[in-house]
Amino acid sequence: MLISIITPTFNSEKTIERNVRSIVNQTYKHFEHIIVDNISKDNTINIINKVYNECNLVNCLSVISEKDNGISEAF
């Protein structure tokens, strides 16, 4: 079974690495991680890509970076 994890973000460089590492460190690896970013102006996207590249799980990651109207729209 494929598990989908959705994470809305906006300028989350201080917290996103902990979130992403928590997901990639799970033992169950049949997942997709969809990150919906509200066009962050910090290093949020760079941090996400760094962690997924380190773990060789880039194929599990989808990043959508577009303007939205808040967390409820992102979900």
PDB file of N, CA, C, O and CB in Angstrom:
ATOM      1  N   MET A   1       0.839  -1.169   0.000  1.00  0.00           N
ATOM      2  CA  MET A   1       0.000   0.000   0.000  1.00  0.00           C
ATOM      3  C   MET A   1       0.894   1.245   0.000  1.00  0.00           C
ATOM      4  O   MET A   1       1.846   1.334   0.775  1.00  0.00           O
ATOM      5  CB  MET A   1      -0.960  -0.009   1.218  1.00  0.00           C
ATOM      6  N   LEU A   2       0.580   2.192  -0.866  1.00  0.00           N
ATOM      7  CA  LEU A   2       1.303   3.452  -0.933  1.00  0.00           C
ATOM      8  C   LEU A   2       0.705   4.430   0.068  1.00  0.00           C
ATOM      9  O   LEU A   2      -0.508   4.636   0.098  1.00  0.00           O
ATOM     10  CB  LEU A   2       1.265   4.037  -2.364  1.00  0.00           C
ATOM     11  N   ILE A   3       1.549   5.021   0.871  1.00  0.00           N
ATOM     12  CA  ILE A   3       1.139   6.039   1.837  1.00  0.00           C
ATOM     13  C   ILE A   3       1.521   7.402   1.273  1.00  0.00           C
ATOM     14  O   ILE A   3       2.658   7.600   0.844  1.00  0.00           O
ATOM     15  CB  ILE A   3       1.801   5.800   3.243  1.00  0.00           C
ATOM     16  N   SER A   4       0.574   8.347   1.270  1.00  0.00           N
ATOM     17  CA  SER A   4       0.832   9.713   0.826  1.00  0.00           C
ATOM     18  C   SER A   4       0.932  10.629   2.036  1.00  0.00           C
ATOM     19  O   SER A   4       0.058  10.635   2.902  1.00  0.00           O
ATOM     20  CB  SER A   4      -0.275  10.201  -0.137  1.00  0.00           C
ATOM     21  N   ILE A   5       2.000  11.394   2.080  1.00  0.00           N
ATOM     22  CA  ILE A   5       2.225  12.347   3.161  1.00  0.00           C
ATOM     23  C   ILE A   5       2.264  13.729   2.527  1.00  0.00           C
ATOM     24  O   ILE A   5       3.043  13.970   1.604  1.00  0.00           O
ATOM     25  CB  ILE A   5       3.555  12.034   3.959  1.00  0.00           C
ATOM     26  N   ILE A   6       1.431  14.630   3.014  1.00  0.00           N
ATOM     27  CA  ILE A   6       1.372  15.985   2.475  1.00  0.00           C
ATOM     28  C   ILE A   6       1.871  16.951   3.540  1.00  0.00           C
ATOM     29  O   ILE A   6       1.392  16.947   4.674  1.00  0.00           O
ATOM     30  CB  ILE A   6      -0.075  16.353   2.021  1.00  0.00           C
ATOM     31  N   THR A   7       2.844  17.781   3.158  1.00  0.00           N
ATOM     32  CA  THR A   7       3.406  18.757   4.078  1.00  0.00           C
ATOM     33  C   THR A   7       3.320  20.135   3.446  1.00  0.00           C
ATOM     34  O   THR A   7       4.023  20.408   2.474  1.00  0.00           O
ATOM     35  CB  THR A   7       4.870  18.405   4.440  1.00  0.00           C
ATOM     36  N   PRO A   8       2.466  21.019   3.983  1.00  0.00           N
ATOM     37  CA  PRO A   8       2.466  22.399   3.503  1.00  0.00           C
ATOM     38  C   PRO A   8       3.617  23.159   4.159  1.00  0.00           C
ATOM     39  O   PRO A   8       3.906  22.964   5.339  1.00  0.00           O
ATOM     40  CB  PRO A   8       1.103  23.093   3.801  1.00  0.00           C
ATOM     41  N   THR A   9       4.269  24.026   3.386  1.00  0.00           N
ATOM     42  CA  THR A   9       5.390  24.788   3.933  1.00  0.00           C
ATOM     43  C   THR A   9       5.354  26.236   3.463  1.00  0.00           C
ATOM     44  O   THR A   9       4.782  26.570   2.425  1.00  0.00           O
ATOM     45  CB  THR A   9       6.715  24.142   3.535  1.00  0.00           C
ATOM     46  N   PHE A  10       5.987  27.076   4.266  1.00  0.00           N
ATOM     47  CA  PHE A  10       6.246  28.458   3.879  1.00  0.00           C
ATOM     48  C   PHE A  10       7.346  28.984   4.790  1.00  0.00           C
ATOM     49  O   PHE A  10       7.154  29.118   5.999  1.00  0.00           O
ATOM     50  CB  PHE A  10       4.947  29.344   3.971  1.00  0.00           C
ATOM     51  N   ASN A  11       8.483  29.277   4.209  1.00  0.00           N
ATOM     52  CA  ASN A  11       9.633  29.762   4.973  1.00  0.00           C
ATOM     53  C   ASN A  11       9.878  28.914   6.220  1.00  0.00           C
ATOM     54  O   ASN A  11       9.898  29.424   7.340  1.00  0.00           O
ATOM     55  CB  ASN A  11       9.423  31.223   5.370  1.00  0.00           C
ATOM     56  N   SER A  12      10.063  27.625   6.006  1.00  0.00           N
ATOM     57  CA  SER A  12      10.161  26.651   7.104  1.00  0.00           C
ATOM     58  C   SER A  12      11.573  26.129   7.322  1.00  0.00           C
ATOM     59  O   SER A  12      11.741  25.027   7.845  1.00  0.00           O
ATOM     60  CB  SER A  12       9.242  25.488   6.838  1.00  0.00           C
ATOM     61  N   GLU A  13      12.592  26.888   6.936  1.00  0.00           N
ATOM     62  CA  GLU A  13      13.954  26.374   7.019  1.00  0.00           C
ATOM     63  C   GLU A  13      14.367  25.960   8.427  1.00  0.00           C
ATOM     64  O   GLU A  13      15.261  25.127   8.576  1.00  0.00           O
ATOM     65  CB  GLU A  13      14.907  27.402   6.508  1.00  0.00           C
ATOM     66  N   LYS A  14      13.753  26.508   9.447  1.00  0.00           N
ATOM     67  CA  LYS A  14      14.126  26.171  10.827  1.00  0.00           C
ATOM     68  C   LYS A  14      13.540  24.830  11.278  1.00  0.00           C
ATOM     69  O   LYS A  14      14.044  24.234  12.229  1.00  0.00           O
ATOM     70  CB  LYS A  14      13.664  27.272  11.773  1.00  0.00           C
ATOM     71  N   THR A  15      12.491  24.348  10.615  1.00  0.00           N
ATOM     72  CA  THR A  15      11.806  23.143  11.080  1.00  0.00           C
ATOM     73  C   THR A  15      11.688  22.039  10.036  1.00  0.00           C
ATOM     74  O   THR A  15      11.422  20.891  10.394  1.00  0.00           O
ATOM     75  CB  THR A  15      10.450  23.505  11.552  1.00  0.00           C
ATOM     76  N   ILE A  16      11.875  22.349   8.762  1.00  0.00           N
ATOM     77  CA  ILE A  16      11.581  21.362   7.720  1.00  0.00           C
ATOM     78  C   ILE A  16      12.538  20.177   7.731  1.00  0.00           C
ATOM     79  O   ILE A  16      12.123  19.062   7.414  1.00  0.00           O
ATOM     80  CB  ILE A  16      11.621  22.021   6.370  1.00  0.00           C
ATOM     81  N   GLU A  17      13.774  20.377   8.077  1.00  0.00           N
ATOM     82  CA  GLU A  17      14.711  19.245   8.068  1.00  0.00           C
ATOM     83  C   GLU A  17      14.281  18.179   9.073  1.00  0.00           C
ATOM     84  O   GLU A  17      14.354  16.987   8.776  1.00  0.00           O
ATOM     85  CB  GLU A  17      16.145  19.726   8.386  1.00  0.00           C
ATOM     86  N   ARG A  18      13.847  18.580  10.221  1.00  0.00           N
ATOM     87  CA  ARG A  18      13.378  17.606  11.226  1.00  0.00           C
ATOM     88  C   ARG A  18      12.169  16.833  10.697  1.00  0.00           C
ATOM     89  O   ARG A  18      12.080  15.618  10.873  1.00  0.00           O
ATOM     90  CB  ARG A  18      13.011  18.324  12.558  1.00  0.00           C
ATOM     91  N   ASN A  19      11.249  17.533  10.054  1.00  0.00           N
ATOM     92  CA  ASN A  19      10.065  16.893   9.472  1.00  0.00           C
ATOM     93  C   ASN A  19      10.466  15.876   8.407  1.00  0.00           C
ATOM     94  O   ASN A  19      10.015  14.731   8.436  1.00  0.00           O
ATOM     95  CB  ASN A  19       9.124  17.950   8.867  1.00  0.00           C
ATOM     96  N   VAL A  20      11.305  16.292   7.478  1.00  0.00           N
ATOM     97  CA  VAL A  20      11.687  15.424   6.369  1.00  0.00           C
ATOM     98  C   VAL A  20      12.497  14.226   6.869  1.00  0.00           C
ATOM     99  O   VAL A  20      12.268  13.100   6.425  1.00  0.00           O
ATOM    100  CB  VAL A  20      12.493  16.214   5.326  1.00  0.00           C
ATOM    101  N   ARG A  21      13.417  14.448   7.764  1.00  0.00           N
ATOM    102  CA  ARG A  21      14.213  13.330   8.293  1.00  0.00           C
ATOM    103  C   ARG A  21      13.341  12.329   9.045  1.00  0.00           C
ATOM    104  O   ARG A  21      13.590  11.125   8.990  1.00  0.00           O
ATOM    105  CB  ARG A  21      15.318  13.853   9.218  1.00  0.00           C
ATOM    106  N   SER A  22      12.334  12.815   9.739  1.00  0.00           N
ATOM    107  CA  SER A  22      11.413  11.921  10.427  1.00  0.00           C
ATOM    108  C   SER A  22      10.699  11.000   9.430  1.00  0.00           C
ATOM    109  O   SER A  22      10.478   9.822   9.707  1.00  0.00           O
ATOM    110  CB  SER A  22      10.387  12.730  11.234  1.00  0.00           C
ATOM    111  N   ILE A  23      10.354  11.542   8.300  1.00  0.00           N
ATOM    112  CA  ILE A  23       9.658  10.744   7.281  1.00  0.00           C
ATOM    113  C   ILE A  23      10.612   9.756   6.611  1.00  0.00           C
ATOM    114  O   ILE A  23      10.292   8.571   6.513  1.00  0.00           O
ATOM    115  CB  ILE A  23       9.023  11.663   6.221  1.00  0.00           C
ATOM    116  N   VAL A  24      11.759  10.211   6.153  1.00  0.00           N
ATOM    117  CA  VAL A  24      12.669   9.311   5.436  1.00  0.00           C
ATOM    118  C   VAL A  24      13.296   8.256   6.343  1.00  0.00           C
ATOM    119  O   VAL A  24      13.777   7.236   5.850  1.00  0.00           O
ATOM    120  CB  VAL A  24      13.764  10.113   4.768  1.00  0.00           C
ATOM    121  N   ASN A  25      13.302   8.475   7.638  1.00  0.00           N
ATOM    122  CA  ASN A  25      13.874   7.502   8.567  1.00  0.00           C
ATOM    123  C   ASN A  25      12.895   6.416   9.006  1.00  0.00           C
ATOM    124  O   ASN A  25      13.270   5.530   9.774  1.00  0.00           O
ATOM    125  CB  ASN A  25      14.391   8.214   9.774  1.00  0.00           C
ATOM    126  N   GLN A  26      11.675   6.466   8.546  1.00  0.00           N
ATOM    127  CA  GLN A  26      10.713   5.413   8.859  1.00  0.00           C
ATOM    128  C   GLN A  26      11.146   4.108   8.182  1.00  0.00           C
ATOM    129  O   GLN A  26      11.817   4.138   7.150  1.00  0.00           O
ATOM    130  CB  GLN A  26       9.278   5.820   8.406  1.00  0.00           C
ATOM    131  N   THR A  27      10.772   2.993   8.748  1.00  0.00           N
ATOM    132  CA  THR A  27      11.144   1.712   8.150  1.00  0.00           C
ATOM    133  C   THR A  27      10.283   1.379   6.938  1.00  0.00           C
ATOM    134  O   THR A  27      10.736   0.679   6.032  1.00  0.00           O
ATOM    135  CB  THR A  27      11.033   0.601   9.180  1.00  0.00           C
ATOM    136  N   TYR A  28       9.065   1.864   6.913  1.00  0.00           N
ATOM    137  CA  TYR A  28       8.183   1.627   5.766  1.00  0.00           C
ATOM    138  C   TYR A  28       8.568   2.591   4.652  1.00  0.00           C
ATOM    139  O   TYR A  28       8.491   3.805   4.841  1.00  0.00           O
ATOM    140  CB  TYR A  28       6.677   1.801   6.160  1.00  0.00           C
ATOM    141  N   LYS A  29       8.978   2.083   3.502  1.00  0.00           N
ATOM    142  CA  LYS A  29       9.518   2.927   2.437  1.00  0.00           C
ATOM    143  C   LYS A  29       8.592   3.063   1.233  1.00  0.00           C
ATOM    144  O   LYS A  29       8.978   3.670   0.234  1.00  0.00           O
ATOM    145  CB  LYS A  29      10.834   2.379   1.984  1.00  0.00           C
ATOM    146  N   HIS A  30       7.395   2.521   1.301  1.00  0.00           N
ATOM    147  CA  HIS A  30       6.467   2.640   0.171  1.00  0.00           C
ATOM    148  C   HIS A  30       5.576   3.859   0.403  1.00  0.00           C
ATOM    149  O   HIS A  30       4.404   3.734   0.757  1.00  0.00           O
ATOM    150  CB  HIS A  30       5.602   1.335   0.002  1.00  0.00           C
ATOM    151  N   PHE A  31       6.160   5.040   0.195  1.00  0.00           N
ATOM    152  CA  PHE A  31       5.441   6.284   0.448  1.00  0.00           C
ATOM    153  C   PHE A  31       5.763   7.309  -0.623  1.00  0.00           C
ATOM    154  O   PHE A  31       6.749   7.191  -1.351  1.00  0.00           O
ATOM    155  CB  PHE A  31       5.786   6.839   1.834  1.00  0.00           C
ATOM    156  N   GLU A  32       4.915   8.307  -0.700  1.00  0.00           N
ATOM    157  CA  GLU A  32       5.207   9.495  -1.491  1.00  0.00           C
ATOM    158  C   GLU A  32       5.061  10.686  -0.557  1.00  0.00           C
ATOM    159  O   GLU A  32       4.136  10.753   0.252  1.00  0.00           O
ATOM    160  CB  GLU A  32       4.254   9.617  -2.749  1.00  0.00           C
ATOM    161  N   HIS A  33       5.986  11.619  -0.684  1.00  0.00           N
ATOM    162  CA  HIS A  33       5.949  12.823   0.153  1.00  0.00           C
ATOM    163  C   HIS A  33       5.682  13.994  -0.779  1.00  0.00           C
ATOM    164  O   HIS A  33       6.506  14.330  -1.629  1.00  0.00           O
ATOM    165  CB  HIS A  33       7.297  13.024   0.971  1.00  0.00           C
ATOM    166  N   ILE A  34       4.539  14.598  -0.608  1.00  0.00           N
ATOM    167  CA  ILE A  34       4.132  15.740  -1.418  1.00  0.00           C
ATOM    168  C   ILE A  34       4.283  16.985  -0.564  1.00  0.00           C
ATOM    169  O   ILE A  34       3.616  17.140   0.460  1.00  0.00           O
ATOM    170  CB  ILE A  34       2.663  15.584  -1.944  1.00  0.00           C
ATOM    171  N   ILE A  35       5.164  17.865  -0.997  1.00  0.00           N
ATOM    172  CA  ILE A  35       5.391  19.107  -0.260  1.00  0.00           C
ATOM    173  C   ILE A  35       4.791  20.244  -1.075  1.00  0.00           C
ATOM    174  O   ILE A  35       5.150  20.450  -2.234  1.00  0.00           O
ATOM    175  CB  ILE A  35       6.922  19.348   0.014  1.00  0.00           C
ATOM    176  N   VAL A  36       3.879  20.972  -0.458  1.00  0.00           N
ATOM    177  CA  VAL A  36       3.237  22.117  -1.110  1.00  0.00           C
ATOM    178  C   VAL A  36       3.798  23.367  -0.456  1.00  0.00           C
ATOM    179  O   VAL A  36       3.493  23.685   0.694  1.00  0.00           O
ATOM    180  CB  VAL A  36       1.657  22.059  -0.992  1.00  0.00           C
ATOM    181  N   ASP A  37       4.620  24.061  -1.214  1.00  0.00           N
ATOM    182  CA  ASP A  37       5.336  25.222  -0.695  1.00  0.00           C
ATOM    183  C   ASP A  37       4.719  26.506  -1.254  1.00  0.00           C
ATOM    184  O   ASP A  37       4.437  26.604  -2.448  1.00  0.00           O
ATOM    185  CB  ASP A  37       6.844  25.140  -1.051  1.00  0.00           C
ATOM    186  N   ASN A  38       4.517  27.471  -0.387  1.00  0.00           N
ATOM    187  CA  ASN A  38       3.916  28.756  -0.771  1.00  0.00           C
ATOM    188  C   ASN A  38       5.013  29.748  -1.189  1.00  0.00           C
ATOM    189  O   ASN A  38       5.078  30.870  -0.685  1.00  0.00           O
ATOM    190  CB  ASN A  38       3.073  29.340   0.406  1.00  0.00           C
ATOM    191  N   ILE A  39       5.865  29.314  -2.111  1.00  0.00           N
ATOM    192  CA  ILE A  39       6.966  30.115  -2.650  1.00  0.00           C
ATOM    193  C   ILE A  39       7.832  30.698  -1.518  1.00  0.00           C
ATOM    194  O   ILE A  39       7.937  31.913  -1.352  1.00  0.00           O
ATOM    195  CB  ILE A  39       6.412  31.253  -3.539  1.00  0.00           C
ATOM    196  N   SER A  40       8.435  29.802  -0.760  1.00  0.00           N
ATOM    197  CA  SER A  40       9.313  30.222   0.331  1.00  0.00           C
ATOM    198  C   SER A  40      10.458  31.078  -0.183  1.00  0.00           C
ATOM    199  O   SER A  40      10.958  30.877  -1.290  1.00  0.00           O
ATOM    200  CB  SER A  40       9.862  29.007   1.071  1.00  0.00           C
ATOM    201  N   LYS A  41      10.858  32.024   0.630  1.00  0.00           N
ATOM    202  CA  LYS A  41      11.945  32.932   0.271  1.00  0.00           C
ATOM    203  C   LYS A  41      13.232  32.579   1.030  1.00  0.00           C
ATOM    204  O   LYS A  41      14.218  33.313   0.952  1.00  0.00           O
ATOM    205  CB  LYS A  41      11.538  34.388   0.561  1.00  0.00           C
ATOM    206  N   ASP A  42      13.225  31.471   1.755  1.00  0.00           N
ATOM    207  CA  ASP A  42      14.403  31.045   2.503  1.00  0.00           C
ATOM    208  C   ASP A  42      14.951  29.754   1.876  1.00  0.00           C
ATOM    209  O   ASP A  42      14.757  29.522   0.682  1.00  0.00           O
ATOM    210  CB  ASP A  42      14.056  30.831   4.016  1.00  0.00           C
ATOM    211  N   ASN A  43      15.618  28.932   2.648  1.00  0.00           N
ATOM    212  CA  ASN A  43      16.244  27.705   2.142  1.00  0.00           C
ATOM    213  C   ASN A  43      15.392  26.451   2.291  1.00  0.00           C
ATOM    214  O   ASN A  43      15.919  25.340   2.235  1.00  0.00           O
ATOM    215  CB  ASN A  43      17.537  27.488   2.840  1.00  0.00           C
ATOM    216  N   THR A  44      14.108  26.608   2.476  1.00  0.00           N
ATOM    217  CA  THR A  44      13.224  25.456   2.683  1.00  0.00           C
ATOM    218  C   THR A  44      13.400  24.401   1.597  1.00  0.00           C
ATOM    219  O   THR A  44      13.649  23.236   1.908  1.00  0.00           O
ATOM    220  CB  THR A  44      11.771  25.911   2.727  1.00  0.00           C
ATOM    221  N   ILE A  45      13.277  24.780   0.346  1.00  0.00           N
ATOM    222  CA  ILE A  45      13.348  23.821  -0.761  1.00  0.00           C
ATOM    223  C   ILE A  45      14.737  23.188  -0.857  1.00  0.00           C
ATOM    224  O   ILE A  45      14.851  21.989  -1.113  1.00  0.00           O
ATOM    225  CB  ILE A  45      12.992  24.510  -2.089  1.00  0.00           C
ATOM    226  N   ASN A  46      15.775  23.967  -0.658  1.00  0.00           N
ATOM    227  CA  ASN A  46      17.145  23.431  -0.698  1.00  0.00           C
ATOM    228  C   ASN A  46      17.355  22.371   0.369  1.00  0.00           C
ATOM    229  O   ASN A  46      17.993  21.349   0.115  1.00  0.00           O
ATOM    230  CB  ASN A  46      18.167  24.557  -0.516  1.00  0.00           C
ATOM    231  N   ILE A  47      16.828  22.605   1.547  1.00  0.00           N
ATOM    232  CA  ILE A  47      16.964  21.650   2.657  1.00  0.00           C
ATOM    233  C   ILE A  47      16.229  20.361   2.329  1.00  0.00           C
ATOM    234  O   ILE A  47      16.760  19.272   2.547  1.00  0.00           O
ATOM    235  CB  ILE A  47      16.422  22.254   3.977  1.00  0.00           C
ATOM    236  N   ILE A  48      15.035  20.469   1.818  1.00  0.00           N
ATOM    237  CA  ILE A  48      14.243  19.288   1.447  1.00  0.00           C
ATOM    238  C   ILE A  48      15.008  18.451   0.418  1.00  0.00           C
ATOM    239  O   ILE A  48      15.165  17.241   0.583  1.00  0.00           O
ATOM    240  CB  ILE A  48      12.853  19.711   0.879  1.00  0.00           C
ATOM    241  N   ASN A  49      15.477  19.102  -0.632  1.00  0.00           N
ATOM    242  CA  ASN A  49      16.204  18.388  -1.687  1.00  0.00           C
ATOM    243  C   ASN A  49      17.482  17.749  -1.156  1.00  0.00           C
ATOM    244  O   ASN A  49      17.822  16.633  -1.549  1.00  0.00           O
ATOM    245  CB  ASN A  49      16.540  19.338  -2.833  1.00  0.00           C
ATOM    246  N   LYS A  50      18.195  18.444  -0.267  1.00  0.00           N
ATOM    247  CA  LYS A  50      19.434  17.910   0.304  1.00  0.00           C
ATOM    248  C   LYS A  50      19.169  16.607   1.047  1.00  0.00           C
ATOM    249  O   LYS A  50      19.886  15.626   0.850  1.00  0.00           O
ATOM    250  CB  LYS A  50      20.079  18.936   1.252  1.00  0.00           C
ATOM    251  N   VAL A  51      18.153  16.587   1.891  1.00  0.00           N
ATOM    252  CA  VAL A  51      17.858  15.393   2.688  1.00  0.00           C
ATOM    253  C   VAL A  51      17.441  14.232   1.795  1.00  0.00           C
ATOM    254  O   VAL A  51      17.918  13.111   1.973  1.00  0.00           O
ATOM    255  CB  VAL A  51      16.755  15.689   3.713  1.00  0.00           C
ATOM    256  N   TYR A  52      16.558  14.489   0.842  1.00  0.00           N
ATOM    257  CA  TYR A  52      16.108  13.405  -0.035  1.00  0.00           C
ATOM    258  C   TYR A  52      17.238  12.879  -0.916  1.00  0.00           C
ATOM    259  O   TYR A  52      17.301  11.680  -1.184  1.00  0.00           O
ATOM    260  CB  TYR A  52      14.954  13.883  -0.908  1.00  0.00           C
ATOM    261  N   ASN A  53      18.120  13.749  -1.363  1.00  0.00           N
ATOM    262  CA  ASN A  53      19.275  13.297  -2.147  1.00  0.00           C
ATOM    263  C   ASN A  53      20.219  12.453  -1.307  1.00  0.00           C
ATOM    264  O   ASN A  53      20.723  11.435  -1.780  1.00  0.00           O
ATOM    265  CB  ASN A  53      20.028  14.493  -2.727  1.00  0.00           C
ATOM    266  N   GLU A  54      20.462  12.858  -0.077  1.00  0.00           N
ATOM    267  CA  GLU A  54      21.326  12.091   0.835  1.00  0.00           C
ATOM    268  C   GLU A  54      20.791  10.684   1.060  1.00  0.00           C
ATOM    269  O   GLU A  54      21.561   9.730   1.179  1.00  0.00           O
ATOM    270  CB  GLU A  54      21.458  12.813   2.179  1.00  0.00           C
ATOM    271  N   CYS A  55      19.490  10.561   1.116  1.00  0.00           N
ATOM    272  CA  CYS A  55      18.853   9.277   1.442  1.00  0.00           C
ATOM    273  C   CYS A  55      18.510   8.448   0.201  1.00  0.00           C
ATOM    274  O   CYS A  55      17.960   7.353   0.317  1.00  0.00           O
ATOM    275  CB  CYS A  55      17.591   9.522   2.247  1.00  0.00           C
ATOM    276  N   ASN A  56      18.830   8.966  -0.969  1.00  0.00           N
ATOM    277  CA  ASN A  56      18.490   8.282  -2.223  1.00  0.00           C
ATOM    278  C   ASN A  56      16.997   7.953  -2.326  1.00  0.00           C
ATOM    279  O   ASN A  56      16.616   6.876  -2.784  1.00  0.00           O
ATOM    280  CB  ASN A  56      19.302   7.001  -2.349  1.00  0.00           C
ATOM    281  N   LEU A  57      16.175   8.885  -1.898  1.00  0.00           N
ATOM    282  CA  LEU A  57      14.726   8.701  -1.966  1.00  0.00           C
ATOM    283  C   LEU A  57      14.054   9.792  -2.806  1.00  0.00           C
ATOM    284  O   LEU A  57      12.879  10.095  -2.603  1.00  0.00           O
ATOM    285  CB  LEU A  57      14.134   8.690  -0.557  1.00  0.00           C
ATOM    286  N   VAL A  58      14.779  10.367  -3.726  1.00  0.00           N
ATOM    287  CA  VAL A  58      14.245  11.463  -4.540  1.00  0.00           C
ATOM    288  C   VAL A  58      12.994  11.028  -5.296  1.00  0.00           C
ATOM    289  O   VAL A  58      12.103  11.843  -5.533  1.00  0.00           O
ATOM    290  CB  VAL A  58      15.307  11.964  -5.528  1.00  0.00           C
ATOM    291  N   ASN A  59      12.918   9.752  -5.678  1.00  0.00           N
ATOM    292  CA  ASN A  59      11.740   9.267  -6.404  1.00  0.00           C
ATOM    293  C   ASN A  59      10.480   9.265  -5.541  1.00  0.00           C
ATOM    294  O   ASN A  59       9.383   9.098  -6.075  1.00  0.00           O
ATOM    295  CB  ASN A  59      11.998   7.866  -6.927  1.00  0.00           C
ATOM    296  N   CYS A  60      10.600   9.443  -4.244  1.00  0.00           N
ATOM    297  CA  CYS A  60       9.444   9.497  -3.336  1.00  0.00           C
ATOM    298  C   CYS A  60       8.948  10.926  -3.112  1.00  0.00           C
ATOM    299  O   CYS A  60       7.958  11.137  -2.412  1.00  0.00           O
ATOM    300  CB  CYS A  60       9.804   8.867  -1.994  1.00  0.00           C
ATOM    301  N   LEU A  61       9.627  11.896  -3.699  1.00  0.00           N
ATOM    302  CA  LEU A  61       9.366  13.300  -3.390  1.00  0.00           C
ATOM    303  C   LEU A  61       8.728  14.028  -4.560  1.00  0.00           C
ATOM    304  O   LEU A  61       9.155  13.889  -5.706  1.00  0.00           O
ATOM    305  CB  LEU A  61      10.650  13.997  -2.992  1.00  0.00           C
ATOM    306  N   SER A  62       7.689  14.815  -4.249  1.00  0.00           N
ATOM    307  CA  SER A  62       7.097  15.757  -5.198  1.00  0.00           C
ATOM    308  C   SER A  62       6.989  17.093  -4.497  1.00  0.00           C
ATOM    309  O   SER A  62       6.436  17.185  -3.401  1.00  0.00           O
ATOM    310  CB  SER A  62       5.694  15.269  -5.715  1.00  0.00           C
ATOM    311  N   VAL A  63       7.520  18.133  -5.128  1.00  0.00           N
ATOM    312  CA  VAL A  63       7.444  19.474  -4.552  1.00  0.00           C
ATOM    313  C   VAL A  63       6.625  20.346  -5.486  1.00  0.00           C
ATOM    314  O   VAL A  63       6.914  20.455  -6.678  1.00  0.00           O
ATOM    315  CB  VAL A  63       8.867  20.081  -4.321  1.00  0.00           C
ATOM    316  N   ILE A  64       5.602  20.962  -4.924  1.00  0.00           N
ATOM    317  CA  ILE A  64       4.784  21.929  -5.645  1.00  0.00           C
ATOM    318  C   ILE A  64       5.049  23.274  -4.995  1.00  0.00           C
ATOM    319  O   ILE A  64       4.745  23.469  -3.818  1.00  0.00           O
ATOM    320  CB  ILE A  64       3.244  21.553  -5.617  1.00  0.00           C
ATOM    321  N   SER A  65       5.615  24.201  -5.754  1.00  0.00           N
ATOM    322  CA  SER A  65       5.923  25.507  -5.201  1.00  0.00           C
ATOM    323  C   SER A  65       5.135  26.554  -5.988  1.00  0.00           C
ATOM    324  O   SER A  65       5.495  26.926  -7.105  1.00  0.00           O
ATOM    325  CB  SER A  65       7.461  25.796  -5.250  1.00  0.00           C
ATOM    326  N   GLU A  66       4.061  27.009  -5.375  1.00  0.00           N
ATOM    327  CA  GLU A  66       3.205  28.000  -6.017  1.00  0.00           C
ATOM    328  C   GLU A  66       2.491  28.821  -4.962  1.00  0.00           C
ATOM    329  O   GLU A  66       2.333  28.381  -3.823  1.00  0.00           O
ATOM    330  CB  GLU A  66       2.187  27.325  -6.954  1.00  0.00           C
ATOM    331  N   LYS A  67       2.071  29.988  -5.334  1.00  0.00           N
ATOM    332  CA  LYS A  67       1.352  30.873  -4.415  1.00  0.00           C
ATOM    333  C   LYS A  67       0.023  30.235  -4.045  1.00  0.00           C
ATOM    334  O   LYS A  67      -0.721  29.778  -4.913  1.00  0.00           O
ATOM    335  CB  LYS A  67       1.129  32.276  -5.044  1.00  0.00           C
ATOM    336  N   ASP A  68      -0.266  30.208  -2.757  1.00  0.00           N
ATOM    337  CA  ASP A  68      -1.567  29.736  -2.297  1.00  0.00           C
ATOM    338  C   ASP A  68      -2.097  30.673  -1.220  1.00  0.00           C
ATOM    339  O   ASP A  68      -1.435  31.639  -0.842  1.00  0.00           O
ATOM    340  CB  ASP A  68      -1.471  28.285  -1.763  1.00  0.00           C
ATOM    341  N   ASN A  69      -3.275  30.382  -0.739  1.00  0.00           N
ATOM    342  CA  ASN A  69      -3.927  31.253   0.247  1.00  0.00           C
ATOM    343  C   ASN A  69      -3.892  30.650   1.646  1.00  0.00           C
ATOM    344  O   ASN A  69      -4.826  30.828   2.428  1.00  0.00           O
ATOM    345  CB  ASN A  69      -5.373  31.524  -0.161  1.00  0.00           C
ATOM    346  N   GLY A  70      -2.815  29.939   1.958  1.00  0.00           N
ATOM    347  CA  GLY A  70      -2.680  29.428   3.319  1.00  0.00           C
ATOM    348  C   GLY A  70      -2.715  27.920   3.388  1.00  0.00           C
ATOM    349  O   GLY A  70      -2.836  27.229   2.377  1.00  0.00           O
ATOM    350  N   ILE A  71      -2.608  27.434   4.599  1.00  0.00           N
ATOM    351  CA  ILE A  71      -2.450  26.006   4.854  1.00  0.00           C
ATOM    352  C   ILE A  71      -3.648  25.180   4.383  1.00  0.00           C
ATOM    353  O   ILE A  71      -3.465  24.076   3.871  1.00  0.00           O
ATOM    354  CB  ILE A  71      -2.226  25.777   6.326  1.00  0.00           C
ATOM    355  N   SER A  72      -4.860  25.690   4.544  1.00  0.00           N
ATOM    356  CA  SER A  72      -6.026  24.897   4.125  1.00  0.00           C
ATOM    357  C   SER A  72      -6.045  24.709   2.617  1.00  0.00           C
ATOM    358  O   SER A  72      -6.421  23.638   2.138  1.00  0.00           O
ATOM    359  CB  SER A  72      -7.329  25.569   4.583  1.00  0.00           C
ATOM    360  N   GLU A  73      -5.653  25.713   1.867  1.00  0.00           N
ATOM    361  CA  GLU A  73      -5.594  25.548   0.405  1.00  0.00           C
ATOM    362  C   GLU A  73      -4.476  24.593   0.017  1.00  0.00           C
ATOM    363  O   GLU A  73      -4.627  23.821  -0.929  1.00  0.00           O
ATOM    364  CB  GLU A  73      -5.388  26.910  -0.290  1.00  0.00           C
ATOM    365  N   ALA A  74      -3.373  24.632   0.721  1.00  0.00           N
ATOM    366  CA  ALA A  74      -2.268  23.729   0.434  1.00  0.00           C
ATOM    367  C   ALA A  74      -2.681  22.277   0.603  1.00  0.00           C
ATOM    368  O   ALA A  74      -2.309  21.422  -0.201  1.00  0.00           O
ATOM    369  CB  ALA A  74      -1.085  24.041   1.332  1.00  0.00           C
ATOM    370  N   PHE A  75      -3.459  21.996   1.662  1.00  0.00           N
ATOM    371  CA  PHE A  75      -3.947  20.627   1.861  1.00  0.00           C
ATOM    372  C   PHE A  75      -4.959  20.287   0.804  1.00  0.00           C
ATOM    373  O   PHE A  75      -5.493  19.178   0.794  1.00  0.00           O
ATOM    374  CB  PHE A  75      -4.560  20.451   3.255  1.00  0.00           C
TER     375      PHE A  75
END
